[in-house]
């Protein structure tokens, strides 16, 4: 495992940086391809993608600084010193980029949830390569384990859960699953609510739901990342994401919790 490929003075070419660039390029290619297939204006779509990436990177850095305040404090030079003080918070970056892309799409009068469906597919592929980079760099590993597939990472002396590989396998499966859903969710009668066509957004919601659910499971095998004082917020964040995805699903399916309960009651009464 190689955290740094080479260094010249204060400059270090980190392994994760290479894979983050690779992930960005692959994500951009998939996103652009989907936009082209749906006959969207390619230059505008790519502008939205690039701006959302920049905004996402800013929120990812801000999230990392906030939860590593003891390291940064009010030292603004450290905030912008990405070489000696690298780091970003992936979840904050994904949320920030998604929110920006949603409002950018609304401003262009596009179907925002259709754009987010492409975004979910593209980001999933990008996360595959990010986790490959995490593993090769020997970072973002889990708690100690005695399981046979545990891995001894640099700077530790006992086997750890290879959380990066867990996420890698998960994202590969989800990428294939989202591609399948893209071509089949319109046939789901319960989602169409009896209408001739289903609303977009199902692929995006499926990504958020599966990602948050898997992260909840993984949280039992790794140390918390989001800590304020003595409180770990990882589980809270992921549960909120889970309920958010269910909320959006109900809206896009033109349903409410009451309508589900009412139909179940009528079915039992009959």
Rosetta silent file (secondary structure, phi, psi, omega in degrees, C-alpha in Angstrom):
SEQUENCE: XXXXXXXXXXXXXXXXXXXXXXXXXXXXXXXXXXXXXXXXXXXXXXXXXXXXXXXXXXXXXXXXXXXXXXXXXXXXXXXXXXXXXXXXXXXXXXXXXXXXXXXXXXXXXXXXXXXXXXXXXXXXXXXXXXXXXXXXXXXXXXXXXXXXXXXXXXXXXXXXXXXXXXXXXXXXXXXXXXXXXXXXXXXXXXXXXXXXXXXXXXXXXXXXXXXXXXXXXXXXXXXXXXXXXXXXXXXXXXXXXXXXXXXXXXXXXXXXXXXXXXXXXXXXXX
SCORE:     score description
SCORE:     0.000 S_00000001
   1 L     0.000  138.325 -173.820    0.000    0.000    0.000 S_00000001
   2 L  -131.586  106.137  178.580    1.326    3.391   -0.975 S_00000001
   3 L   -72.215  -35.141 -179.827   -0.103    6.559    0.581 S_00000001
   4 E  -125.042  129.885  179.111    2.368    8.712   -1.362 S_00000001
   5 E   -76.140  -49.588  172.959    3.650    7.938   -4.863 S_00000001
   6 E  -159.586  162.730  179.898    6.550   10.391   -4.657 S_00000001
   7 E  -138.544  142.679  175.889    7.456   13.650   -2.941 S_00000001
   8 E  -129.912  105.688 -176.174    9.632   16.610   -3.907 S_00000001
   9 L    64.414 -126.821  179.165   10.244   18.958   -1.016 S_00000001
  10 L   -81.857  -14.048 -178.120    6.887   19.928    0.477 S_00000001
  11 E   -81.405  134.132  176.903    5.028   18.595   -2.572 S_00000001
  12 E  -131.377  129.231  173.756    3.574   15.098   -2.331 S_00000001
  13 E   -93.931  103.307 -174.598    1.753   13.211   -5.067 S_00000001
  14 E   -87.189  145.257 -179.732   -0.690   11.149   -3.026 S_00000001
  15 H   -58.684  -43.771 -177.944   -2.251    7.920   -4.289 S_00000001
  16 H   -63.609  -31.458  178.858   -5.748    8.999   -3.314 S_00000001
  17 H   -63.803  -41.108  178.098   -5.327   12.214   -5.335 S_00000001
  18 H   -60.776  -44.901 -177.740   -4.669   10.178   -8.480 S_00000001
  19 H   -74.541  -28.127  174.834   -7.771    8.075   -7.943 S_00000001
  20 H   -67.339  -39.458  175.887   -9.914   11.098   -7.062 S_00000001
  21 H   -65.668  -43.195  177.552   -8.972   12.664  -10.401 S_00000001
  22 H   -60.422  -43.136  179.249   -9.709    9.370  -12.145 S_00000001
  23 H   -62.689  -41.015  178.664  -13.064    9.163  -10.353 S_00000001
  24 H   -61.233  -46.464 -177.762  -13.910   12.728  -11.430 S_00000001
  25 H   -64.929  -41.892 -179.907  -13.129   12.019  -15.092 S_00000001
  26 H   -67.893  -41.342  177.230  -15.133    8.772  -15.147 S_00000001
  27 H   -61.163  -44.738  179.488  -18.082   10.400  -13.375 S_00000001
  28 H   -62.599  -40.694 -178.596  -18.017   13.297  -15.838 S_00000001
  29 H   -64.347  -45.044 -179.503  -17.892   10.940  -18.824 S_00000001
  30 H   -66.521  -42.703 -179.941  -20.906    8.890  -17.660 S_00000001
  31 H   -62.676  -44.884  179.790  -22.895   12.018  -16.778 S_00000001
  32 H   -64.557  -39.028  179.931  -22.132   13.643  -20.137 S_00000001
  33 H   -62.429  -42.924  179.319  -23.034   10.432  -21.983 S_00000001
  34 H   -65.557  -40.182  178.282  -26.463   10.270  -20.336 S_00000001
  35 H   -63.042  -39.308  179.182  -27.134   13.923  -21.111 S_00000001
  36 H   -66.353  -40.028  179.241  -26.216   13.326  -24.748 S_00000001
  37 H   -63.857  -32.415 -178.514  -28.520   10.298  -24.969 S_00000001
  38 L   -93.860    8.833  175.647  -31.434   12.396  -23.670 S_00000001
  39 L    62.323   35.534  171.910  -30.646   15.271  -26.081 S_00000001
  40 L   -82.578  158.551  178.006  -29.838   17.847  -23.406 S_00000001
  41 L   -68.892  111.083 -168.626  -27.623   20.790  -24.276 S_00000001
  42 H   -61.807  -39.928 -177.803  -24.222   19.241  -23.602 S_00000001
  43 H   -66.132  -41.355  178.835  -22.331   22.437  -22.769 S_00000001
  44 H   -65.588  -41.364  179.714  -24.940   23.524  -20.207 S_00000001
  45 H   -62.559  -43.733 -179.072  -25.021   20.071  -18.643 S_00000001
  46 H   -69.060  -34.674  174.788  -21.261   19.985  -18.311 S_00000001
  47 H   -59.001  -45.177  179.400  -21.272   23.508  -16.841 S_00000001
  48 H   -62.464  -40.959  179.210  -23.729   22.279  -14.229 S_00000001
  49 H   -64.126  -46.670 -177.331  -21.615   19.225  -13.515 S_00000001
  50 H   -65.122  -43.028  179.535  -18.398   21.210  -13.156 S_00000001
  51 H   -66.172  -38.564  178.664  -19.978   23.864  -10.931 S_00000001
  52 H   -66.128  -36.530  177.533  -21.621   21.225   -8.761 S_00000001
  53 H   -64.304  -43.888  179.676  -18.261   19.471   -8.404 S_00000001
  54 H   -62.949  -45.683  179.511  -16.589   22.719   -7.317 S_00000001
  55 H   -64.254  -39.588  178.185  -19.366   23.477   -4.833 S_00000001
  56 H   -63.772  -39.493  179.287  -19.239   19.892   -3.578 S_00000001
  57 H   -65.775  -38.432  178.712  -15.499   20.092   -3.095 S_00000001
  58 H   -64.292  -45.250 -179.807  -15.899   23.319   -1.087 S_00000001
  59 H   -68.022  -34.127  177.113  -18.544   21.770    1.181 S_00000001
  60 H   -64.529  -42.262  178.445  -16.425   18.611    1.551 S_00000001
  61 H   -67.929  -41.960  179.716  -13.443   20.692    2.661 S_00000001
  62 H   -63.247  -40.887  178.405  -15.608   22.823    4.956 S_00000001
  63 H   -63.464  -40.282  179.319  -17.074   19.697    6.552 S_00000001
  64 H   -65.168  -43.370  179.729  -13.614   18.262    7.134 S_00000001
  65 H   -63.459  -42.311 -177.987  -12.379   21.497    8.723 S_00000001
  66 H   -61.608  -44.816 -177.762  -15.464   21.708   10.957 S_00000001
  67 H   -86.904    1.492  173.484  -15.069   18.182   12.308 S_00000001
  68 L  -125.433   38.685 -171.846  -11.282   18.602   12.616 S_00000001
  69 H   -61.299  -31.701  179.730  -11.459   21.991   14.297 S_00000001
  70 H   -63.310  -25.779  179.159   -8.783   21.139   16.848 S_00000001
  71 H   -84.652  -35.797 -173.244   -6.330   20.801   13.963 S_00000001
  72 H  -100.899  -47.578 -176.473   -7.372   23.896   11.995 S_00000001
  73 L    58.318 -144.636  179.758   -9.005   26.395   14.332 S_00000001
  74 L   -94.749   20.091  178.821   -9.199   29.917   12.892 S_00000001
  75 L   -81.465   93.685 -175.813   -5.926   29.498   11.002 S_00000001
  76 H   -62.116  -29.321  179.473   -7.144   30.381    7.500 S_00000001
  77 H   -63.898  -37.238  176.915   -3.786   29.461    5.970 S_00000001
  78 H   -67.286  -34.833 -179.869   -4.312   25.866    7.107 S_00000001
  79 H   -56.620  -39.976 -174.563   -7.816   25.883    5.590 S_00000001
  80 L  -102.755    5.973  177.861   -6.353   26.490    2.143 S_00000001
  81 L   -92.097   83.801 -174.286   -3.114   24.539    2.602 S_00000001
  82 L   -76.922  -13.420 -178.174   -4.245   21.391    0.782 S_00000001
  83 L   -84.349  -52.288 -178.424   -0.702   19.979    0.536 S_00000001
  84 L   -84.192  -23.587 -179.706    0.368   19.951    4.188 S_00000001
  85 L  -129.357   64.464 -178.641   -3.178   19.668    5.592 S_00000001
  86 L   -73.429  163.744  175.746   -5.115   17.568    3.072 S_00000001
  87 L   144.567  143.450  176.275   -8.555   16.182    3.763 S_00000001
  88 L  -152.956  158.430 -178.916  -12.205   16.383    2.758 S_00000001
  89 L  -106.557  107.717 -171.209  -15.484   14.956    4.007 S_00000001
  90 H   -57.974  -45.584 -177.250  -17.016   12.779    1.284 S_00000001
  91 H   -62.238  -42.176  177.435  -20.593   12.798    2.577 S_00000001
  92 H   -63.500  -39.132  179.412  -20.675   16.584    2.822 S_00000001
  93 H   -64.088  -43.779  179.187  -19.237   16.837   -0.680 S_00000001
  94 H   -63.137  -43.662 -179.917  -21.871   14.527   -2.168 S_00000001
  95 H   -65.144  -44.859 -179.749  -24.692   16.393   -0.440 S_00000001
  96 H   -62.472  -45.314 -179.965  -23.365   19.799   -1.457 S_00000001
  97 H   -64.965  -39.201 -179.243  -22.851   18.816   -5.098 S_00000001
  98 H   -66.056  -44.492  179.591  -26.292   17.193   -5.294 S_00000001
  99 H   -62.416  -43.483  179.482  -28.085   20.219   -3.843 S_00000001
 100 H   -62.933  -44.785 -177.879  -26.274   22.574   -6.216 S_00000001
 101 H   -64.040  -35.457  178.601  -27.033   20.392   -9.248 S_00000001
 102 H   -62.100  -50.370 -178.109  -30.715   20.223   -8.289 S_00000001
 103 H   -70.869  -32.145  174.985  -31.111   24.000   -8.162 S_00000001
 104 H   -63.396  -42.108  179.385  -28.981   24.472  -11.283 S_00000001
 105 H   -65.683  -40.175  177.517  -31.291   22.086  -13.155 S_00000001
 106 H   -63.111  -38.571  179.293  -34.373   23.915  -11.889 S_00000001
 107 H   -65.610  -34.126  178.621  -32.904   27.200  -13.090 S_00000001
 108 L   -82.374    0.070 -178.568  -32.354   25.710  -16.561 S_00000001
 109 L    62.061   34.882  173.355  -36.000   24.478  -16.495 S_00000001
 110 L   -90.525  170.346  169.718  -34.865   20.863  -16.842 S_00000001
 111 L   -77.984   98.961 -172.236  -36.413   17.854  -15.179 S_00000001
 112 H   -60.114  -37.030 -178.184  -34.229   18.105  -12.079 S_00000001
 113 H   -75.727  -24.782  173.043  -34.925   14.571  -10.900 S_00000001
 114 H   -67.454  -42.302  177.516  -34.066   13.138  -14.294 S_00000001
 115 H   -62.858  -39.845  179.107  -30.705   14.886  -14.056 S_00000001
 116 H   -68.435  -28.569  174.367  -30.257   13.523  -10.516 S_00000001
 117 H   -62.078  -44.520  177.409  -30.972   10.023  -11.822 S_00000001
 118 H   -64.805  -41.727 -178.368  -27.969   10.344  -14.162 S_00000001
 119 H   -57.114  -44.503 -179.237  -25.996   11.927  -11.345 S_00000001
 120 H   -61.252  -43.730  179.886  -26.625    8.932   -9.060 S_00000001
 121 H   -65.229  -43.753 -178.417  -25.425    6.484  -11.702 S_00000001
 122 H   -67.295  -43.269 -178.468  -22.332    8.531  -12.525 S_00000001
 123 H   -65.037  -37.040  179.267  -21.394    9.186   -8.893 S_00000001
 124 H   -59.345  -43.648  177.273  -21.735    5.498   -8.037 S_00000001
 125 H   -65.355  -39.350  178.007  -19.122    4.618  -10.622 S_00000001
 126 H   -62.216  -39.021 -179.197  -16.886    7.411   -9.365 S_00000001
 127 H   -67.669  -25.679  175.083  -17.139    6.103   -5.794 S_00000001
 128 H   -59.377  -47.617 -177.472  -15.913    2.717   -6.972 S_00000001
 129 H   -73.746  -31.868  175.797  -12.597    4.271   -7.959 S_00000001
 130 H   -60.985  -43.193 -179.073  -12.430    6.479   -4.874 S_00000001
 131 H   -71.923  -29.473  171.321  -12.611    3.400   -2.657 S_00000001
 132 H   -61.260  -43.178  178.246   -9.943    1.644   -4.722 S_00000001
 133 H   -63.843  -41.536  177.207   -7.765    4.673   -3.984 S_00000001
 134 H   -57.927  -43.699 -177.259   -8.608    4.539   -0.276 S_00000001
 135 H   -67.645  -47.444 -178.468   -7.550    0.901   -0.119 S_00000001
 136 H   -65.191  -30.442  178.758   -4.304    1.312   -2.054 S_00000001
 137 H   -82.700  -11.208  178.939   -3.412    4.345    0.051 S_00000001
 138 L    71.746   35.510 -179.904   -4.161    2.410    3.251 S_00000001
 139 L  -125.011  166.796  179.239   -6.634    4.965    4.625 S_00000001
 140 L    60.989   38.343  178.148  -10.283    4.942    5.795 S_00000001
 141 L   -88.233  173.187 -174.362  -10.041    1.439    7.263 S_00000001
 142 L   -99.229 -160.433 -178.778  -12.313    0.034    9.981 S_00000001
 143 L   -74.913  169.535  178.179  -12.047   -1.339   13.499 S_00000001
 144 E   -65.472  145.446 -179.211   -9.865   -4.222   14.596 S_00000001
 145 L  -148.937  153.704  175.073  -11.093   -7.683   13.614 S_00000001
 146 L  -105.350    6.540  179.811  -10.046  -11.309   13.875 S_00000001
 147 L   -66.004  149.898 -175.047  -11.906  -12.281   10.706 S_00000001
 148 L   -63.003  -24.173 -179.264   -9.784  -14.010    8.049 S_00000001
 149 L   -92.728    9.654  175.250  -10.241  -11.197    5.528 S_00000001
 150 L   -63.311  151.934 -175.864   -8.940   -8.568    7.942 S_00000001
 151 E  -126.540  138.107  174.011   -6.042   -6.483    6.620 S_00000001
 152 L   -89.643  113.361 -178.222   -3.032   -4.974    8.390 S_00000001
 153 L   -95.314  162.777  177.551   -2.776   -1.403    7.131 S_00000001
 154 L   -56.932  143.074  177.527    0.191    0.969    7.475 S_00000001
 155 L    76.185    1.814  174.550    0.605    2.514   10.946 S_00000001
 156 L  -124.925  158.177 -173.939   -1.484   -0.216   12.644 S_00000001
 157 L  -119.917   13.346  178.001   -0.360   -3.535   14.114 S_00000001
 158 L  -140.889  157.425 -178.143   -3.556   -5.570   14.036 S_00000001
 159 L   -64.072  140.437  179.232   -5.976   -6.660   11.375 S_00000001
 160 E  -124.304  154.535  173.489   -8.677   -4.134   10.490 S_00000001
 161 L   -63.081  125.323  176.261  -11.943   -4.325    8.610 S_00000001
 162 L   -78.622   74.101 -177.180  -11.195   -3.335    4.974 S_00000001
 163 H   -54.673  -34.895 -179.929  -14.099   -0.881    4.907 S_00000001
 164 H   -59.307  -41.165 -179.617  -12.867    0.408    1.541 S_00000001
 165 H   -71.754  -34.190  176.193  -13.412   -3.024   -0.027 S_00000001
 166 H   -60.159  -46.982  179.007  -16.849   -3.347    1.569 S_00000001
 167 H   -67.707  -35.164  178.780  -17.862   -0.071   -0.060 S_00000001
 168 H   -59.858  -50.064  179.164  -16.156   -1.068   -3.304 S_00000001
 169 H   -63.268  -41.309  179.010  -18.226   -4.252   -3.600 S_00000001
 170 H   -59.250  -47.728 -176.690  -21.348   -2.361   -2.535 S_00000001
 171 H   -68.398  -33.702  175.422  -20.919    0.337   -5.192 S_00000001
 172 H   -62.389  -45.972  179.391  -20.266   -2.211   -7.941 S_00000001
 173 H   -64.201  -43.250 -178.890  -23.515   -3.992   -7.041 S_00000001
 174 H   -66.778  -36.941  178.717  -25.441   -0.718   -6.751 S_00000001
 175 H   -60.900  -44.494  177.858  -24.133    0.542  -10.098 S_00000001
 176 H   -66.091  -40.086  179.388  -25.454   -2.571  -11.796 S_00000001
 177 H   -64.468  -41.782  179.804  -28.694   -2.315   -9.831 S_00000001
 178 H   -66.280  -37.570  176.226  -29.249    1.337  -10.759 S_00000001
 179 H   -62.515  -39.358  178.202  -28.666    0.570  -14.430 S_00000001
 180 H   -66.888  -42.812 -179.700  -31.301   -2.167  -14.211 S_00000001
 181 H   -63.841  -35.234 -179.502  -33.744    0.152  -12.433 S_00000001
 182 H   -55.666  -33.543 -176.796  -33.258    2.846  -15.069 S_00000001
 183 H   -99.105   -3.469 -174.924  -34.870    0.570  -17.650 S_00000001
 184 H  -126.784  -19.812 -172.214  -37.499   -1.061  -15.420 S_00000001
 185 H   -65.011  -23.712  179.631  -38.793    1.305  -12.726 S_00000001
 186 H   -67.849  -15.225  178.867  -41.349    2.843  -15.096 S_00000001
 187 H   -92.371   -3.282 -179.425  -43.141   -0.502  -15.142 S_00000001
 188 L   -76.033  108.930 -175.661  -43.595   -0.563  -11.347 S_00000001
 189 H   -61.746  -40.098 -178.514  -47.343   -0.108  -10.897 S_00000001
 190 H   -64.159  -28.611  179.295  -47.054    0.872   -7.219 S_00000001
 191 H   -83.392  -33.753  179.368  -44.655    3.676   -8.170 S_00000001
 192 H   -71.733  -21.558 -179.955  -46.721    4.891  -11.118 S_00000001
 193 L    57.756   37.868  177.053  -49.797    5.160   -8.866 S_00000001
 194 L    81.346   -0.848 -179.599  -52.052    4.108  -11.712 S_00000001
 195 L   -84.801  165.758 -177.932  -50.752    6.784  -14.097 S_00000001
 196 L   -69.645  -30.127 -178.421  -49.570    6.146  -17.639 S_00000001
 197 L  -135.882  151.843  179.782  -45.998    7.123  -16.859 S_00000001
 198 L   -93.198  147.459  178.004  -43.801    7.131  -13.770 S_00000001
 199 L   -75.231  150.433  176.934  -42.063   10.241  -12.496 S_00000001
 200 L   -69.843  168.102  177.669  -38.305   10.481  -12.674 S_00000001
 201 L   108.681  -10.457 -177.169  -36.174   10.354   -9.540 S_00000001
 202 H   -65.181  -39.421 -179.918  -36.585    6.683   -8.651 S_00000001
 203 H   -65.214  -43.427  178.905  -32.951    5.874   -9.491 S_00000001
 204 H   -61.946  -46.954  179.877  -31.709    8.816   -7.409 S_00000001
 205 H   -62.878  -39.769  179.197  -33.877    7.856   -4.437 S_00000001
 206 H   -62.224  -38.643  178.093  -32.733    4.231   -4.697 S_00000001
 207 H   -64.761  -48.467 -178.856  -29.112    5.375   -4.537 S_00000001
 208 H   -61.534  -44.390 -178.439  -29.685    7.570   -1.463 S_00000001
 209 H   -62.280  -50.303 -176.694  -31.683    4.859    0.305 S_00000001
 210 H   -67.311  -39.142 -179.517  -29.179    2.052   -0.359 S_00000001
 211 H   -64.520  -45.685 -178.922  -26.142    4.243    0.410 S_00000001
 212 H   -68.437  -39.547  179.251  -27.517    5.437    3.745 S_00000001
 213 H   -64.289  -43.740  179.278  -28.711    1.948    4.741 S_00000001
 214 H   -65.899  -37.998  179.469  -25.343    0.404    3.931 S_00000001
 215 H   -65.578  -34.432  176.304  -23.534    3.200    5.790 S_00000001
 216 H   -62.416  -43.854  179.062  -25.670    2.504    8.866 S_00000001
 217 H   -64.334  -45.121 -177.736  -24.563   -1.139    8.763 S_00000001
 218 H   -65.930  -27.416 -177.586  -20.917   -0.215    8.172 S_00000001
 219 H   -59.913  -20.160  178.285  -20.954    2.242   11.094 S_00000001
 220 H   -80.145   -8.222 -177.171  -20.802   -0.756   13.449 S_00000001
 221 H  -117.295    9.721  178.440  -17.443   -1.756   11.944 S_00000001
 222 L  -145.869  160.107  178.071  -15.611    1.552   11.947 S_00000001
 223 L   -71.271  148.243 -179.921  -14.865    4.447   14.260 S_00000001
 224 L   -63.047  148.059 -179.375  -17.208    7.443   14.002 S_00000001
 225 L  -102.729  -40.285 -177.410  -16.193   10.202   11.637 S_00000001
 226 L   -95.521  101.198 -176.107  -18.590   12.986   12.613 S_00000001
 227 E  -127.304  129.356  172.647  -17.840   13.827   16.250 S_00000001
 228 E  -124.943  113.107 -175.700  -18.773   16.929   18.233 S_00000001
 229 L    66.230 -120.170  177.863  -17.534   16.807   21.792 S_00000001
 230 L  -104.547   10.831 -175.293  -18.422   13.357   23.061 S_00000001
 231 E  -107.246  128.560  175.242  -21.226   12.808   20.569 S_00000001
 232 E   -95.732  128.340 -173.652  -20.887   10.739   17.396 S_00000001
 233 L  -106.706    2.120 -175.572  -23.291   11.898   14.682 S_00000001
 234 H   -55.902  -50.257 -177.244  -22.627    9.286   11.974 S_00000001
 235 H   -63.813  -39.418  179.857  -25.707    7.206   12.735 S_00000001
 236 H   -63.097  -46.020  179.964  -27.922   10.303   12.986 S_00000001
 237 H   -59.963  -45.487 -176.780  -26.757   11.629    9.602 S_00000001
 238 H   -69.905  -35.991  176.675  -27.322    8.312    7.862 S_00000001
 239 H   -66.194  -40.560  177.461  -30.745    7.775    9.427 S_00000001
 240 H   -61.825  -41.336  176.760  -31.774   11.278    8.313 S_00000001
 241 H   -62.815  -39.579  179.793  -30.632   10.450    4.779 S_00000001
 242 H   -61.636  -48.335  179.907  -32.609    7.215    4.900 S_00000001
 243 H   -69.588  -32.469  176.176  -35.833    8.973    5.899 S_00000001
 244 H   -61.823  -43.363  179.948  -35.171   11.755    3.394 S_00000001
 245 H   -63.604  -40.036  178.400  -35.002    9.183    0.576 S_00000001
 246 H   -66.905  -37.444  177.657  -38.292    7.609    1.711 S_00000001
 247 H   -62.657  -46.999  178.982  -39.904   11.050    1.892 S_00000001
 248 H   -64.776  -36.962  178.456  -38.834   11.901   -1.658 S_00000001
 249 H   -60.371  -44.033  179.483  -39.996    8.469   -2.839 S_00000001
 250 H   -63.590  -40.378  179.689  -43.500    9.103   -1.491 S_00000001
 251 H   -65.539  -46.440 -177.729  -43.625   12.520   -3.147 S_00000001
 252 H   -69.081  -24.324  177.761  -42.432   11.252   -6.521 S_00000001
 253 L   -91.257    4.930 -179.337  -44.916    8.370   -6.345 S_00000001
 254 L    56.165   42.288 -179.846  -47.725   10.836   -5.515 S_00000001
 255 L  -127.929  166.999  174.036  -48.412    9.003   -2.297 S_00000001
 256 L  -134.788  164.769  176.121  -48.531    9.746    1.417 S_00000001
 257 H   -61.078  -32.768  179.913  -48.152    7.615    4.494 S_00000001
 258 H   -66.519  -40.105 -178.949  -51.891    8.096    5.033 S_00000001
 259 H   -64.709  -37.446  176.886  -52.741    6.726    1.594 S_00000001
 260 H   -64.408  -44.047 -179.040  -50.703    3.584    2.304 S_00000001
 261 H   -66.382  -39.569 -179.386  -52.432    3.073    5.668 S_00000001
 262 H   -64.274  -45.032  179.876  -55.856    3.740    4.183 S_00000001
 263 H   -64.386  -38.185  178.824  -55.413    1.200    1.383 S_00000001
 264 H   -65.697  -39.867 -179.966  -54.173   -1.405    3.818 S_00000001
 265 H   -64.337  -42.860 -179.204  -57.194   -0.776    6.086 S_00000001
 266 H   -66.666  -36.792  179.797  -59.642   -1.079    3.179 S_00000001
 267 H   -65.781  -39.623  179.181  -57.993   -4.295    2.019 S_00000001
 268 H   -68.751  -39.053 -178.162  -58.339   -5.821    5.498 S_00000001
 269 H   -64.335  -37.556  179.074  -61.952   -4.630    5.799 S_00000001
 270 L   -67.547    0.000    0.000  -62.927   -6.317    2.547 S_00000001
